[in-house]
C-alpha cells in the first residue's frame, strides 16, 4: 500500500493505519503533492472498517518543517501558491475522522507541521523537538487551522505571543502550553506512540466518534445543552455495544 504514494508512506499493521510524511530531503515540507497523497490516505482510513486508529509521523530529521516555500516561485503569486495547498480539505478530513488519531513529532515541527499536529487527538513530542509558527513574520496568516487550534489549546495570550513573534520553542514549553499531551526521550518516541495507538485501535467501533462528537460540539454549547448531547451520545454508544 505504501508504494501508491510519492510523498508519504501509508501502511496497515493490524487495526492501526500508519501515515508517515516522507520527503526527508525537504524536512517533510508540505507540498501540493503531499496534500493530495495525505487526502487520499485519510479517505482510505475513513472507509476501512478494519482500521481502528491512525498514527501520523514523519520520516528523517523532522516531522514537518512547514509549507514547501520552493513551490511559491512556480506560481503567479504567493497567495495562489499557498492557497493551492488547501484546495483539498485535509484539515476537515482530520477533524471529521471518527477514529483516534495519534501524532508523534520530532526534529522540526514548524507552521503546517504544528497545525497537522494540533488536529490529532493525542500528541506526543520527542524532548528535543523544535516548534514555531512563523507565518505572520513571513507576511501570512495561518491558513490550516492554527488561528483556531492554537488558542483552543494554549489560550489567547500564548497564541498571540507565538504568532506575533514566530519564535522557536521546545517540547517542554509545548507541554506547558498544552499543545502536546506527552513528551518522550527521542529514542522512546516511536515505541510510546505505537503502544498508545495499538491500545486505542482496540476501542469498540463507534465509541471514539461519539466521544469526539461530544467534545467538539459541547465546547460550542451552553453546559446544559452539552450535557444533554452527552446523554444522547452515551445512549447511542450503549446501543452500539449491544449489537
C-alpha positions as CSV (number, residue, x, y, z in Angstrom):
1,X,0.0,0.0,0.0
2,X,2.9,2.4,0.7
3,X,4.0,2.2,-2.9
4,X,0.9,4.0,-4.1
5,X,2.1,7.4,-2.8
6,X,5.1,9.5,-3.6
7,X,5.3,11.8,-0.6
8,X,4.0,9.6,2.3
9,X,4.3,6.1,3.4
10,X,1.0,4.5,4.2
11,X,0.8,1.1,5.9
12,X,-1.6,-1.0,7.9
13,X,-0.5,-3.1,10.9
14,X,-3.3,-5.0,12.4
15,X,-6.0,-2.4,13.2
16,X,-3.6,0.5,13.0
17,X,-3.0,2.7,10.0
18,X,0.4,4.5,9.9
19,X,0.8,7.6,7.8
20,X,4.4,8.9,7.6
21,X,5.3,12.1,5.9
22,X,8.1,11.1,3.6
23,X,10.1,14.0,2.0
24,X,13.1,13.7,4.3
25,X,15.3,15.7,1.8
26,X,12.9,18.6,2.3
27,X,12.3,18.0,6.0
28,X,8.9,16.9,5.0
29,X,7.8,20.3,3.8
30,X,4.1,20.3,3.0
31,X,3.7,20.4,-0.8
32,X,0.7,20.1,-3.2
33,X,1.7,16.5,-4.0
34,X,1.8,15.8,-0.2
35,X,-1.6,17.4,0.1
36,X,-3.1,15.0,-2.5
37,X,-1.4,11.9,-1.0
38,X,-2.5,12.9,2.5
39,X,-6.1,13.4,1.4
40,X,-6.2,10.0,-0.4
41,X,-4.7,8.2,2.6
42,X,-7.2,9.8,5.0
43,X,-10.0,8.7,2.7
44,X,-8.7,5.1,2.9
45,X,-8.6,5.3,6.7
46,X,-12.1,6.6,7.0
47,X,-13.5,4.0,4.7
48,X,-11.7,0.9,6.0
49,X,-13.7,-0.6,8.8
50,X,-10.8,-2.8,9.9
51,X,-8.8,0.3,10.9
52,X,-9.4,1.3,14.5
53,X,-6.8,4.1,14.9
54,X,-4.3,6.3,12.9
55,X,-0.7,7.1,13.7
56,X,0.9,10.1,11.9
57,X,4.7,10.5,12.0
58,X,7.5,12.0,9.8
59,X,10.5,10.3,8.3
60,X,14.0,11.7,8.6
61,X,15.2,14.6,10.7
62,X,11.8,16.3,11.0
63,X,8.1,15.8,11.4
64,X,7.3,18.7,9.1
65,X,9.2,22.0,8.5
66,X,6.1,23.8,7.2
67,X,5.0,24.7,3.7
68,X,7.3,24.0,0.8
69,X,8.4,27.5,0.0
70,X,10.2,26.4,-3.1
71,X,6.8,26.0,-4.8
72,X,6.0,29.7,-4.3
73,X,8.3,30.6,-7.1
74,X,6.5,28.5,-9.6
75,X,3.1,30.1,-9.1
76,X,1.7,33.5,-10.3
77,X,1.6,34.8,-6.8
78,X,2.5,33.8,-3.2
79,X,-1.3,33.8,-2.4
80,X,-2.1,31.4,-5.2
81,X,0.8,29.1,-4.3
82,X,-0.3,29.0,-0.7
83,X,-4.0,28.5,-1.4
84,X,-3.3,25.6,-3.7
85,X,-2.2,23.6,-0.7
86,X,-5.7,24.0,0.9
87,X,-7.8,23.1,-2.1
88,X,-8.3,19.6,-0.8
89,X,-9.8,19.6,2.7
90,X,-7.2,17.6,4.5
91,X,-7.9,19.5,7.7
92,X,-11.6,18.8,7.5
93,X,-10.8,15.1,7.0
94,X,-8.7,15.0,10.1
95,X,-11.4,16.8,12.1
96,X,-14.1,14.6,10.8
97,X,-12.3,11.3,11.2
98,X,-14.3,9.2,13.8
99,X,-11.2,7.2,14.8
100,X,-8.5,8.1,17.3
101,X,-5.5,10.0,15.8
102,X,-2.1,9.8,17.5
103,X,0.5,12.3,16.2
104,X,4.2,11.8,17.1
105,X,6.5,14.6,16.2
106,X,10.3,15.1,16.3
107,X,13.0,17.3,15.0
108,X,11.3,20.3,13.4
109,X,7.6,20.9,13.8
110,X,7.0,24.2,12.1
111,X,4.0,26.0,10.7
112,X,1.9,23.5,8.9
113,X,3.5,20.8,11.0
114,X,2.2,22.3,14.1
115,X,-1.3,22.7,12.5
116,X,-1.3,19.0,11.5
117,X,-0.2,18.0,15.0
118,X,-2.9,20.1,16.6
119,X,-5.6,18.3,14.7
120,X,-4.6,15.0,16.3
121,X,-6.3,13.6,19.4
122,X,-3.2,12.5,21.3
123,X,0.0,14.4,20.5
124,X,3.4,13.2,21.6
125,X,6.8,15.0,21.0
126,X,10.4,14.0,21.3
127,X,12.1,16.0,24.0
128,X,14.4,17.8,21.5
129,X,11.6,18.8,19.1
130,X,11.7,22.5,17.9
131,X,8.4,24.2,17.3
132,X,7.4,27.5,15.7
133,X,4.6,29.3,13.9
134,X,6.4,31.8,11.7
135,X,3.6,32.7,9.3
136,X,2.9,36.2,10.5
137,X,6.6,37.2,10.3
138,X,6.5,35.9,6.7
139,X,3.6,38.1,5.8
140,X,0.9,35.4,6.1
141,X,-1.9,34.3,8.4
142,X,-2.1,30.6,9.5
143,X,-4.4,29.0,7.0
144,X,-4.6,25.4,8.2
145,X,-6.4,25.9,11.4
146,X,-3.7,27.4,13.5
147,X,-5.5,30.5,14.4
148,X,-8.3,28.3,15.9
149,X,-6.5,25.3,17.3
150,X,-3.7,27.2,19.0
151,X,-6.0,29.3,21.2
152,X,-8.2,26.3,21.9
153,X,-5.3,24.6,23.5
154,X,-2.9,27.3,24.7
155,X,-5.3,30.2,25.2
156,X,-5.3,33.7,23.5
157,X,-2.3,35.2,25.2
158,X,0.2,32.4,24.4
159,X,-1.3,32.1,20.9
160,X,-0.6,35.8,20.1
161,X,2.8,35.5,21.6
162,X,3.7,32.6,19.3
163,X,2.1,34.0,16.2
164,X,3.3,37.6,16.6
165,X,6.9,36.7,17.3
166,X,7.2,33.4,15.3
167,X,9.7,32.4,18.0
168,X,11.0,28.9,18.3
169,X,10.2,26.9,21.4
170,X,10.9,23.4,22.7
171,X,8.9,20.4,23.7
172,X,8.9,21.3,27.4
173,X,7.2,24.6,26.6
174,X,4.8,22.9,24.2
175,X,3.8,20.6,27.0
176,X,3.3,23.6,29.3
177,X,1.2,25.3,26.6
178,X,-0.9,22.2,26.3
179,X,0.0,21.8,22.6
180,X,1.2,18.3,23.3
181,X,-0.1,15.8,25.8
182,X,3.0,13.7,26.3
183,X,6.8,14.1,25.9
184,X,9.3,11.3,25.3
185,X,13.0,10.8,25.0
186,X,13.9,10.7,21.3
187,X,14.6,7.0,21.3
188,X,11.3,6.3,23.1
189,X,9.0,8.4,20.9
190,X,8.2,5.7,18.4
191,X,7.7,2.9,21.0
192,X,5.4,5.1,23.1
193,X,3.4,6.2,20.1
194,X,2.9,2.6,18.9
195,X,1.9,1.4,22.3
196,X,-0.7,4.1,22.6
197,X,-2.2,3.8,19.1
198,X,-2.3,0.0,19.3
199,X,-4.3,0.3,22.6
200,X,-6.6,2.9,21.1
201,X,-7.2,0.7,18.0
202,X,-9.0,-1.8,20.2
203,X,-11.7,0.6,21.3
204,X,-15.2,-0.5,20.4
205,X,-16.2,0.7,16.9
206,X,-18.2,3.9,17.1
207,X,-17.2,4.9,20.6
208,X,-14.3,7.2,19.5
209,X,-16.5,9.0,17.1
210,X,-19.2,9.5,19.7
211,X,-16.6,10.8,22.2
212,X,-15.2,13.3,19.6
213,X,-18.7,14.5,18.7
214,X,-19.5,15.1,22.4
215,X,-16.2,17.0,23.0
216,X,-16.3,19.1,19.8
217,X,-19.9,20.0,19.8
218,X,-20.1,20.5,23.6
219,X,-17.4,23.2,23.6
220,X,-19.7,25.3,21.4
221,X,-22.8,24.8,23.6
222,X,-24.0,26.0,27.0
223,X,-23.3,23.4,29.7
224,X,-26.9,22.1,29.9
225,X,-27.1,21.6,26.1
226,X,-23.7,19.9,26.2
227,X,-24.8,17.6,29.0
228,X,-27.9,16.7,27.0
229,X,-25.8,15.9,24.0
230,X,-23.5,13.7,26.1
231,X,-26.5,11.7,27.3
232,X,-27.8,11.2,23.8
233,X,-24.4,10.1,22.5
234,X,-23.9,7.8,25.5
235,X,-27.2,6.1,24.8
236,X,-26.3,5.7,21.2
237,X,-22.9,4.2,22.2
238,X,-24.6,1.8,24.6
239,X,-26.7,0.6,21.7
240,X,-23.6,0.0,19.6
241,X,-22.0,-2.1,22.4
242,X,-25.0,-4.4,22.5
243,X,-25.0,-5.1,18.7
